[in-house]
Amino acid sequence: MAEGKRFLSAAEVAQIMECSTSRAYEIIRKLNAELEEKDYITIHGKINAKYFYERIYDGEGAAHECTQ
C-alpha cells in the first residue's frame, strides 16, 4: 500500500502498526519532533516514509520497505 510513497498518513501508519489512528498520530508527532530537532521540515499529520521505516522495527529489518 505505502510502497513508493514519500510520506505516510496517520491512517497508513495505523494500518502498518496495527494500532488506532489516535495512536498513529502520537507516533507521527514523536517522529516529527525528532526530525525537527535535526532541523528538518515536517508536515503535520504525516511522516517521512523512509524515516518511519528506519525508526520502526518490524522484525525483518527496516530498510527493506524503502529500497523497493
Biopython code that builds the backbone (N, CA, C, O; Angstrom):
import numpy as np
from Bio.PDB.StructureBuilder import StructureBuilder

atoms = [
    (1, "MET", "N", (0.817, -1.205, 0.000)),
    (1, "MET", "CA", (0.000, 0.000, 0.000)),
    (1, "MET", "C", (0.850, 1.254, 0.000)),
    (1, "MET", "O", (0.652, 2.134, -0.838)),
    (2, "ALA", "N", (1.793, 1.351, 0.924)),
    (2, "ALA", "CA", (2.576, 2.569, 1.079)),
    (2, "ALA", "C", (3.883, 2.532, 0.297)),
    (2, "ALA", "O", (4.687, 3.458, 0.395)),
    (3, "GLU", "N", (4.103, 1.477, -0.474)),
    (3, "GLU", "CA", (5.342, 1.367, -1.222)),
    (3, "GLU", "C", (5.464, 2.510, -2.219)),
    (3, "GLU", "O", (4.510, 2.854, -2.916)),
    (4, "GLY", "N", (6.652, 3.090, -2.270)),
    (4, "GLY", "CA", (6.905, 4.154, -3.216)),
    (4, "GLY", "C", (6.422, 5.518, -2.779)),
    (4, "GLY", "O", (6.652, 6.497, -3.490)),
    (5, "LYS", "N", (5.769, 5.623, -1.650)),
    (5, "LYS", "CA", (5.282, 6.910, -1.174)),
    (5, "LYS", "C", (6.362, 7.610, -0.374)),
    (5, "LYS", "O", (7.126, 6.965, 0.343)),
    (6, "ARG", "N", (6.428, 8.914, -0.493)),
    (6, "ARG", "CA", (7.414, 9.681, 0.254)),
    (6, "ARG", "C", (6.934, 9.978, 1.677)),
    (6, "ARG", "O", (7.739, 10.006, 2.608)),
    (7, "PHE", "N", (5.638, 10.200, 1.847)),
    (7, "PHE", "CA", (5.070, 10.496, 3.165)),
    (7, "PHE", "C", (3.927, 9.540, 3.458)),
    (7, "PHE", "O", (3.201, 9.118, 2.557)),
    (8, "LEU", "N", (3.779, 9.205, 4.738)),
    (8, "LEU", "CA", (2.696, 8.330, 5.180)),
    (8, "LEU", "C", (1.707, 9.128, 6.019)),
    (8, "LEU", "O", (2.104, 9.986, 6.807)),
    (9, "SER", "N", (0.440, 8.850, 5.852)),
    (9, "SER", "CA", (-0.613, 9.483, 6.656)),
    (9, "SER", "C", (-0.820, 8.684, 7.939)),
    (9, "SER", "O", (-0.278, 7.590, 8.092)),
    (10, "ALA", "N", (-1.597, 9.230, 8.844)),
    (10, "ALA", "CA", (-1.903, 8.533, 10.094)),
    (10, "ALA", "C", (-2.667, 7.240, 9.826)),
    (10, "ALA", "O", (-2.452, 6.245, 10.518)),
    (11, "ALA", "N", (-3.544, 7.238, 8.844)),
    (11, "ALA", "CA", (-4.292, 6.022, 8.512)),
    (11, "ALA", "C", (-3.345, 4.923, 8.039)),
    (11, "ALA", "O", (-3.516, 3.756, 8.393)),
    (12, "GLU", "N", (-2.351, 5.295, 7.242)),
    (12, "GLU", "CA", (-1.381, 4.317, 6.756)),
    (12, "GLU", "C", (-0.497, 3.806, 7.894)),
    (12, "GLU", "O", (-0.212, 2.611, 7.976)),
    (13, "VAL", "N", (-0.066, 4.714, 8.768)),
    (13, "VAL", "CA", (0.740, 4.307, 9.927)),
    (13, "VAL", "C", (-0.071, 3.372, 10.813)),
    (13, "VAL", "O", (0.453, 2.370, 11.298)),
    (14, "ALA", "N", (-1.342, 3.688, 11.029)),
    (14, "ALA", "CA", (-2.210, 2.841, 11.854)),
    (14, "ALA", "C", (-2.325, 1.441, 11.260)),
    (14, "ALA", "O", (-2.292, 0.450, 11.990)),
    (15, "GLN", "N", (-2.458, 1.360, 9.961)),
    (15, "GLN", "CA", (-2.569, 0.056, 9.305)),
    (15, "GLN", "C", (-1.254, -0.717, 9.423)),
    (15, "GLN", "O", (-1.265, -1.909, 9.732)),
    (16, "ILE", "N", (-0.142, -0.063, 9.185)),
    (16, "ILE", "CA", (1.173, -0.719, 9.260)),
    (16, "ILE", "C", (1.460, -1.195, 10.673)),
    (16, "ILE", "O", (1.947, -2.307, 10.877)),
    (17, "MET", "N", (1.154, -0.342, 11.653)),
    (17, "MET", "CA", (1.461, -0.648, 13.049)),
    (17, "MET", "C", (0.360, -1.454, 13.731)),
    (17, "MET", "O", (0.521, -1.896, 14.869)),
    (18, "GLU", "N", (-0.756, -1.644, 13.035)),
    (18, "GLU", "CA", (-1.913, -2.346, 13.602)),
    (18, "GLU", "C", (-2.344, -1.712, 14.923)),
    (18, "GLU", "O", (-2.459, -2.377, 15.953)),
    (19, "CYS", "N", (-2.576, -0.404, 14.852)),
    (19, "CYS", "CA", (-2.989, 0.349, 16.031)),
    (19, "CYS", "C", (-4.101, 1.320, 15.631)),
    (19, "CYS", "O", (-4.493, 1.387, 14.466)),
    (20, "SER", "N", (-4.594, 2.060, 16.601)),
    (20, "SER", "CA", (-5.647, 3.040, 16.324)),
    (20, "SER", "C", (-5.058, 4.264, 15.613)),
    (20, "SER", "O", (-3.851, 4.502, 15.644)),
    (21, "THR", "N", (-5.925, 5.013, 14.989)),
    (21, "THR", "CA", (-5.491, 6.233, 14.316)),
    (21, "THR", "C", (-4.940, 7.239, 15.314)),
    (21, "THR", "O", (-3.971, 7.938, 15.017)),
    (22, "SER", "N", (-5.548, 7.322, 16.500)),
    (22, "SER", "CA", (-5.041, 8.263, 17.505)),
    (22, "SER", "C", (-3.633, 7.880, 17.953)),
    (22, "SER", "O", (-2.797, 8.755, 18.178)),
    (23, "ARG", "N", (-3.366, 6.586, 18.083)),
    (23, "ARG", "CA", (-2.014, 6.134, 18.435)),
    (23, "ARG", "C", (-1.047, 6.431, 17.295)),
    (23, "ARG", "O", (0.106, 6.785, 17.537)),
    (24, "ALA", "N", (-1.503, 6.293, 16.066)),
    (24, "ALA", "CA", (-0.668, 6.609, 14.902)),
    (24, "ALA", "C", (-0.281, 8.082, 14.908)),
    (24, "ALA", "O", (0.859, 8.426, 14.597)),
    (25, "TYR", "N", (-1.229, 8.959, 15.261)),
    (25, "TYR", "CA", (-0.907, 10.386, 15.353)),
    (25, "TYR", "C", (0.147, 10.635, 16.434)),
    (25, "TYR", "O", (1.017, 11.487, 16.253)),
    (26, "GLU", "N", (0.088, 9.919, 17.537)),
    (26, "GLU", "CA", (1.104, 10.054, 18.592)),
    (26, "GLU", "C", (2.479, 9.660, 18.061)),
    (26, "GLU", "O", (3.471, 10.340, 18.321)),
    (27, "ILE", "N", (2.528, 8.565, 17.322)),
    (27, "ILE", "CA", (3.785, 8.107, 16.742)),
    (27, "ILE", "C", (4.323, 9.148, 15.766)),
    (27, "ILE", "O", (5.511, 9.470, 15.789)),
    (28, "ILE", "N", (3.458, 9.670, 14.915)),
    (28, "ILE", "CA", (3.860, 10.678, 13.943)),
    (28, "ILE", "C", (4.379, 11.923, 14.650)),
    (28, "ILE", "O", (5.401, 12.481, 14.249)),
    (29, "ARG", "N", (3.684, 12.366, 15.700)),
    (29, "ARG", "CA", (4.148, 13.545, 16.449)),
    (29, "ARG", "C", (5.541, 13.321, 17.021)),
    (29, "ARG", "O", (6.397, 14.203, 16.950)),
    (30, "LYS", "N", (5.766, 12.140, 17.589)),
    (30, "LYS", "CA", (7.071, 11.831, 18.180)),
    (30, "LYS", "C", (8.160, 11.826, 17.113)),
    (30, "LYS", "O", (9.216, 12.432, 17.297)),
    (31, "LEU", "N", (7.907, 11.148, 16.007)),
    (31, "LEU", "CA", (8.910, 11.074, 14.952)),
    (31, "LEU", "C", (9.158, 12.430, 14.306)),
    (31, "LEU", "O", (10.298, 12.767, 13.985)),
    (32, "ASN", "N", (8.095, 13.211, 14.114)),
    (32, "ASN", "CA", (8.273, 14.549, 13.557)),
    (32, "ASN", "C", (9.063, 15.442, 14.513)),
    (32, "ASN", "O", (9.856, 16.269, 14.063)),
    (33, "ALA", "N", (8.861, 15.293, 15.818)),
    (33, "ALA", "CA", (9.635, 16.071, 16.799)),
    (33, "ALA", "C", (11.117, 15.724, 16.689)),
    (33, "ALA", "O", (11.972, 16.606, 16.771)),
    (34, "GLU", "N", (11.415, 14.446, 16.504)),
    (34, "GLU", "CA", (12.816, 14.038, 16.320)),
    (34, "GLU", "C", (13.405, 14.690, 15.082)),
    (34, "GLU", "O", (14.541, 15.164, 15.105)),
    (35, "LEU", "N", (12.635, 14.715, 13.999)),
    (35, "LEU", "CA", (13.117, 15.335, 12.770)),
    (35, "LEU", "C", (13.306, 16.847, 12.935)),
    (35, "LEU", "O", (14.274, 17.411, 12.426)),
    (36, "GLU", "N", (12.391, 17.494, 13.638)),
    (36, "GLU", "CA", (12.504, 18.936, 13.864)),
    (36, "GLU", "C", (13.738, 19.278, 14.684)),
    (36, "GLU", "O", (14.358, 20.319, 14.464)),
    (37, "GLU", "N", (14.103, 18.414, 15.630)),
    (37, "GLU", "CA", (15.323, 18.625, 16.408)),
    (37, "GLU", "C", (16.565, 18.585, 15.521)),
    (37, "GLU", "O", (17.591, 19.183, 15.841)),
    (38, "LYS", "N", (16.455, 17.874, 14.408)),
    (38, "LYS", "CA", (17.559, 17.776, 13.451)),
    (38, "LYS", "C", (17.437, 18.836, 12.357)),
    (38, "LYS", "O", (18.138, 18.771, 11.347)),
    (39, "ASP", "N", (16.555, 19.804, 12.554)),
    (39, "ASP", "CA", (16.322, 20.914, 11.623)),
    (39, "ASP", "C", (15.707, 20.509, 10.285)),
    (39, "ASP", "O", (15.939, 21.166, 9.270)),
    (40, "TYR", "N", (14.924, 19.431, 10.280)),
    (40, "TYR", "CA", (14.176, 19.056, 9.087)),
    (40, "TYR", "C", (12.798, 19.698, 9.135)),
    (40, "TYR", "O", (12.250, 19.940, 10.211)),
    (41, "ILE", "N", (12.254, 19.967, 7.978)),
    (41, "ILE", "CA", (10.893, 20.485, 7.868)),
    (41, "ILE", "C", (9.945, 19.294, 7.889)),
    (41, "ILE", "O", (10.189, 18.293, 7.215)),
    (42, "THR", "N", (8.872, 19.396, 8.654)),
    (42, "THR", "CA", (7.905, 18.300, 8.760)),
    (42, "THR", "C", (6.525, 18.769, 8.323)),
    (42, "THR", "O", (6.260, 19.967, 8.219)),
    (43, "ILE", "N", (5.664, 17.812, 8.071)),
    (43, "ILE", "CA", (4.278, 18.085, 7.697)),
    (43, "ILE", "C", (3.386, 17.532, 8.800)),
    (43, "ILE", "O", (3.465, 16.351, 9.138)),
    (44, "HIS", "N", (2.541, 18.385, 9.357)),
    (44, "HIS", "CA", (1.628, 17.975, 10.419)),
    (44, "HIS", "C", (0.742, 16.835, 9.936)),
    (44, "HIS", "O", (0.099, 16.941, 8.892)),
    (45, "GLY", "N", (0.709, 15.741, 10.701)),
    (45, "GLY", "CA", (-0.161, 14.623, 10.379)),
    (45, "GLY", "C", (0.405, 13.628, 9.380)),
    (45, "GLY", "O", (-0.260, 12.656, 9.023)),
    (46, "LYS", "N", (1.644, 13.868, 8.923)),
    (46, "LYS", "CA", (2.300, 12.945, 8.000)),
    (46, "LYS", "C", (3.733, 12.739, 8.461)),
    (46, "LYS", "O", (4.307, 13.583, 9.149)),
    (47, "ILE", "N", (4.304, 11.598, 8.070)),
    (47, "ILE", "CA", (5.679, 11.292, 8.431)),
    (47, "ILE", "C", (6.426, 10.824, 7.187)),
    (47, "ILE", "O", (5.871, 10.125, 6.339)),
    (48, "ASN", "N", (7.674, 11.214, 7.095)),
    (48, "ASN", "CA", (8.524, 10.761, 6.002)),
    (48, "ASN", "C", (8.610, 9.236, 6.059)),
    (48, "ASN", "O", (8.974, 8.679, 7.094)),
    (49, "ALA", "N", (8.284, 8.566, 4.977)),
    (49, "ALA", "CA", (8.219, 7.100, 4.957)),
    (49, "ALA", "C", (9.574, 6.477, 5.247)),
    (49, "ALA", "O", (9.653, 5.498, 5.989)),
    (50, "LYS", "N", (10.635, 7.021, 4.681)),
    (50, "LYS", "CA", (11.967, 6.458, 4.908)),
    (50, "LYS", "C", (12.329, 6.533, 6.387)),
    (50, "LYS", "O", (12.814, 5.557, 6.960)),
    (51, "TYR", "N", (12.096, 7.690, 7.006)),
    (51, "TYR", "CA", (12.419, 7.841, 8.423)),
    (51, "TYR", "C", (11.543, 6.920, 9.278)),
    (51, "TYR", "O", (12.023, 6.315, 10.237)),
    (52, "PHE", "N", (10.282, 6.819, 8.934)),
    (52, "PHE", "CA", (9.371, 5.935, 9.666)),
    (52, "PHE", "C", (9.908, 4.509, 9.682)),
    (52, "PHE", "O", (10.001, 3.888, 10.741)),
    (53, "TYR", "N", (10.263, 3.989, 8.502)),
    (53, "TYR", "CA", (10.738, 2.608, 8.428)),
    (53, "TYR", "C", (12.109, 2.433, 9.078)),
    (53, "TYR", "O", (12.424, 1.347, 9.564)),
    (54, "GLU", "N", (12.926, 3.485, 9.093)),
    (54, "GLU", "CA", (14.212, 3.407, 9.794)),
    (54, "GLU", "C", (14.005, 3.282, 11.301)),
    (54, "GLU", "O", (14.755, 2.577, 11.977)),
    (55, "ARG", "N", (12.998, 3.961, 11.822)),
    (55, "ARG", "CA", (12.772, 4.015, 13.266)),
    (55, "ARG", "C", (11.878, 2.901, 13.784)),
    (55, "ARG", "O", (11.923, 2.587, 14.974)),
    (56, "ILE", "N", (11.070, 2.300, 12.929)),
    (56, "ILE", "CA", (10.134, 1.262, 13.352)),
    (56, "ILE", "C", (10.706, -0.088, 12.973)),
    (56, "ILE", "O", (10.921, -0.372, 11.794)),
    (57, "TYR", "N", (10.950, -0.904, 13.954)),
    (57, "TYR", "CA", (11.473, -2.245, 13.713)),
    (57, "TYR", "C", (10.299, -3.187, 13.476)),
    (57, "TYR", "O", (9.390, -3.282, 14.300)),
    (58, "ASP", "N", (10.328, -3.874, 12.353)),
    (58, "ASP", "CA", (9.211, -4.763, 12.018)),
    (58, "ASP", "C", (9.582, -6.243, 12.087)),
    (58, "ASP", "O", (8.807, -7.091, 11.646)),
    (59, "GLY", "N", (10.733, -6.560, 12.624)),
    (59, "GLY", "CA", (11.142, -7.940, 12.775)),
    (59, "GLY", "C", (11.922, -8.495, 11.596)),
    (59, "GLY", "O", (12.514, -9.569, 11.702)),
    (60, "GLU", "N", (11.935, -7.790, 10.486)),
    (60, "GLU", "CA", (12.655, -8.257, 9.309)),
    (60, "GLU", "C", (13.723, -7.284, 8.873)),
    (60, "GLU", "O", (14.427, -7.545, 7.897)),
    (61, "GLY", "N", (13.867, -6.168, 9.568)),
    (61, "GLY", "CA", (14.802, -5.125, 9.148)),
    (61, "GLY", "C", (14.041, -4.001, 8.489)),
    (61, "GLY", "O", (13.223, -4.242, 7.601)),
    (62, "ALA", "N", (14.291, -2.802, 8.898)),
    (62, "ALA", "CA", (13.509, -1.669, 8.437)),
    (62, "ALA", "C", (13.820, -1.252, 7.016)),
    (62, "ALA", "O", (12.947, -0.719, 6.330)),
    (63, "ALA", "N", (15.015, -1.475, 6.564)),
    (63, "ALA", "CA", (15.426, -0.939, 5.261)),
    (63, "ALA", "C", (14.694, -1.582, 4.082)),
    (63, "ALA", "O", (14.625, -0.978, 3.012)),
    (64, "HIS", "N", (14.151, -2.775, 4.245)),
    (64, "HIS", "CA", (13.542, -3.461, 3.106)),
    (64, "HIS", "C", (12.355, -2.717, 2.536)),
    (64, "HIS", "O", (12.088, -2.841, 1.340)),
    (65, "GLU", "N", (11.635, -1.957, 3.325)),
    (65, "GLU", "CA", (10.457, -1.239, 2.828)),
    (65, "GLU", "C", (10.831, -0.064, 1.948)),
    (65, "GLU", "O", (10.063, 0.306, 1.060)),
    (66, "CYS", "N", (11.988, 0.527, 2.172)),
    (66, "CYS", "CA", (12.354, 1.749, 1.464)),
    (66, "CYS", "C", (13.174, 1.487, 0.221)),
    (66, "CYS", "O", (13.353, 2.396, -0.589)),
    (67, "THR", "N", (13.673, 0.294, 0.043)),
    (67, "THR", "CA", (14.558, 0.035, -1.072)),
    (67, "THR", "C", (13.838, -0.508, -2.298)),
    (67, "THR", "O", (14.464, -0.694, -3.342)),
    (68, "GLN", "N", (12.561, -0.762, -2.198)),
    (68, "GLN", "CA", (11.829, -1.331, -3.324)),
    (68, "GLN", "C", (11.439, -0.284, -4.318)),
    (68, "GLN", "O", (10.813, -0.598, -5.331)),
]
sb = StructureBuilder()
sb.init_structure("model")
sb.init_model(0)
sb.init_chain("A")
sb.init_seg("    ")
for serial, (resi, resn, name, xyz) in enumerate(atoms, 1):
    if name == "N":
        sb.init_residue(resn, " ", resi, " ")
    sb.init_atom(name, np.array(xyz, "f"), 0.0, 1.0, " ", f" {name:<3s}", serial, name[0])
structure = sb.get_structure()
